[in-house]
Amino acid sequence: MSARHRPPSYRYHKARQSAVSTVNGKNFYLGAYGSLESYQNYLGLLSRWLTQKFGQTVASIGSDPAGGITVAGLILEYWKFATTYYVKSGKATDEQYAIRSALSFVRELYGHSPAPRFGAAELEVVRNAMIEAGLSRGVINGYVNRIVRAFRWAASKKIVPVCVPEELRTVDGLKSGRTRARETEPVRPVAEEDVQRVLPLLSQPLRTMVQIQLLAGCRPQEICMLRPCDIDRSNEEWRYEPPHHKTEHHGRRRTIFFGPRARKLLEPWLLRADAAYCFSPKEAAASERKLSTATKTQADKAKRPRVSRRGEHYTTASYRRAITRACARAKIDVWSPNQLRHTRATELRKLFGLEPTQVILGHAKADTTQIYAERDLEQARNIMRQVG
């Protein structure tokens, strides 16, 4: 009998420490190898394979043979909620993508399992699969928290008993030095000479973005989303309040001051409609076309970075990719836009201390009462007058 017509077998998957069965080239992970649950899931899978093969109705993936909801069914319900909740300005946030990635591990391993039976032991198996996949310790801990959150939401909707998420919460996060999960390198400042070597290789909009970010210490997203209407130019130090930022869901405001040097760099880019983005890939493309008329050798054309002509503004990803390409052309170690922020943080802390630096960078730890916040913003304004 060919493999195509052979019933799926029950096997052990060493890397995932799980029972597995393959149907039409797709692996279905059934739970801990040799467990009653894994055999029940295998029988359910085999039953569906048989009914499909002989033309009968296939059982729904959202329910288990006993009539309760499966893990896959729970994930589907939570995803319906997440796609409407984790939205900003009508667009999906990065949290949506993180949730989808986290839950994909659960669905692959335990999708056919009854949701109420998903406990701490199963969560640890899922976490081991993440380690085997090469995810970092920090990412894994974040994914596990999102999985627990999904089951907590399900408990609030009476989809599973409250005891299910309570048990999942007993799984401690991975500790540094006490796990096989890899550690990520901390974000380090970028050397000033490396920035200077890259600047001539960037289009004019990107070059200005790098220079302003280095002066203001703002986040990559904050420079990408800059618009004239978001800048208060009534005082000597311009005040920029991004409409969206990293900590806005905590009710915090983000204020960025542009000092004399940043203002001079920014002025030409404000000559546009108030709601238009200051730095556009279209303008970068125009800048690249000007460069191409000056240097027409095939070698130079091959080295010239490709410029996205889509979108009204740069994204953090396209901004980072442009710098990565420029670093490759300069033949230096790749650095990222976020390292510019760390470079500025290091300089400011040496000059002015920790607390003013936290305020300038918009760290959550600097959030205090309104009285202290206003005092600290005045201090930040004075600092940017000197060094921004």
Number of C-alpha atoms within 10 A of each C-alpha: 6 5 9 10 9 9 15 19 11 19 16 16 15 10 11 21 17 24 23 24 21 15 16 10 8 8 14 21 29 29 28 22 19 14 12 11 17 22 17 17 25 25 14 18 21 18 14 17 19 16 14 13 13 8 9 11 11 13 16 11 17 21 19 21 17 8 9 16 20 26 28 25 23 23 23 15 16 19 17 10 13 17 17 13 12 16 14 11 7 8 10 15 14 11 14 17 12 15 23 17 13 22 23 17 20 23 21 16 27 28 25 29 30 24 26 20 15 21 18 18 13 18 22 15 20 28 24 17 20 22 20 13 13 12 17 15 22 16 18 23 18 14 21 26 17 19 24 19 17 22 26 22 19 21 18 12 12 10 18 22 17 17 13 20 23 16 15 23 18 10 16 11 15 16 12 12 10 7 11 15 23 16 14 11 6 6 14 15 18 20 12 11 8 15 18 12 15 22 19 12 19 21 23 17 19 22 18 19 21 21 19 23 22 24 21 24 28 24 21 23 19 21 24 21 22 23 23 20 16 15 19 14 14 8 7 14 20 19 18 20 17 21 13 15 16 16 13 12 9 8 7 14 16 21 18 24 28 27 23 17 17 22 17 12 14 18 11 10 17 17 11 12 11 13 11 17 20 26 23 22 22 18 18 22 18 15 16 18 12 12 14 14 8 8 11 10 9 9 9 11 13 9 12 17 19 14 18 14 15 10 10 14 21 27 17 18 11 15 21 18 17 20 24 20 19 24 22 13 15 16 11 13 10 15 21 20 23 21 19 29 24 20 19 21 23 16 13 20 14 10 12 12 13 14 14 20 25 19 21 26 22 22 14 14 9 18 15 12 8 9 8 12 14 12 11 21 17 13 16 22 22 15 19 22 17 10 14 20
